[in-house]
Amino acid sequence: MPQSFLGNWCPLGGAVKRARRAAFVLATMVAVWTPPAAPQDGPALYEAKAKFLSVMPGFVEWPASTFKTPTSPLQICVHPDFSFGTSLAELARTETVGGHRMEVKWARKEQDLAGCQLLFVSRSAAKRYGEVLEAVKNSVTLTVGEDPEFLKAGGMVSLQAGQSGLLFDVNLNAVHDSHLKLSSQMLSLARHIVQRPASARS
């Protein structure tokens, strides 16, 4: 585990102790969780993804204008499958980030994506990644998927099961284009960080 990940970065002005606890949970879950032998999703993988999504908001900076009020909830949306949504809701219900309590929403349709600060898109929507991402294009929304094609379509983070734990890749340009910022501690745990050269950006 990279030592810098347990540093003093404090998400959205939260307490250092809480930040370190969340960092430990995320780092442990990413590095230690042992995936099932079979490639298909199962309870252990669902639980790992739910834990990841429940602590991830603590390592993201949203612009102040993202929230209508200082106490508006931070919405985590799951689209379109809700396989681990209940576990995620249970993990997130007592947590707050920068004074914002977290709410989990099942966004069944693209029309339900408005107001999501974090959007998890299951691979069942693979044929519609473009449409889903277009629906939140003008929103300050961190988008998370579960296969490499999600990043190619313009998604920001992709979760996958690896031999040594839950892995994630980051499309840093997509993150920056949405005026979001991921902590250096979180980026230090990423397997791959995709960033096109400045000369290639539009």
Residue, then its C-alpha position, 0 to 999 in steps of 0.5 A: m500500500p503506498q504510504s502517501f495514501l494515508g497522508n493528511w489530505c482532508p476532503l472538503g474540509g472534513a476532520v483528518k481522523r475521518a479522512r484517514r479512516a476512509a483512506f484506510v478503508l478504501a486502501t484495504m478494500v482495494a488491496v486486500w479484497t480477494p475476488p471470487a475464482a469465477p469471473q462473474d459477479g457475486p456477493a463478495l464483488y458486489e460488497a467490494k464495489a459498494k464499499f468503494l462507492s461509499v468511501m469514494p466521495g470523501f476523496v473528491e472535490w466538487p465545486a461549491s456551486t454543485f450543491k444548492t445549499p451547504t447541507s444539500p445531500l450528496q446523491i449517489c446514483v446507480h444505473p440501471d441495475f441495482s444489484f448492490g444498491t441496498s448494501l451501498a445505501e446501508l453503508a452510506r446512510t450514516e456518512t457525511v462529506g463536507g456537511h453533506r449526508m449521502e443518499v443512494k438513488w436507483a436511477r432506472k432511466e436516463q431521465d432520473l440522472a439529474g442531480c447525481q453527484l456520483l453516478f455508477v453505471s453497470r455494464s448492462a448499459a454498455k450499449r448505451y454508455g454514450e447516451v448515459l454520459e451525454a445525459v450528465k454532460n452538463s452536470v458536475t457528476l463523477t461517473v463510475g463504470e465497471d469495464p474498460e469500455f466505459l473509460k473509452a466512452g468518456g467515463m471517469v473511473s472503471l472498477q474491475a476485479g483483479q487477482s489481488g483485489l478490486l482494481f480501478d482505472v481513471n480517465l483524468n481528462a474526463v474528471h478535469d473536464s467536469h471541474l472535479k478533482l480526485s485526491s492524490q492519495m486516491l490516484s496513487l492507488a489507481r492501476h492506470i491513469v489515462q490522460r491524453p497529451a495537452s496537444a491532443r485536447s480539443 
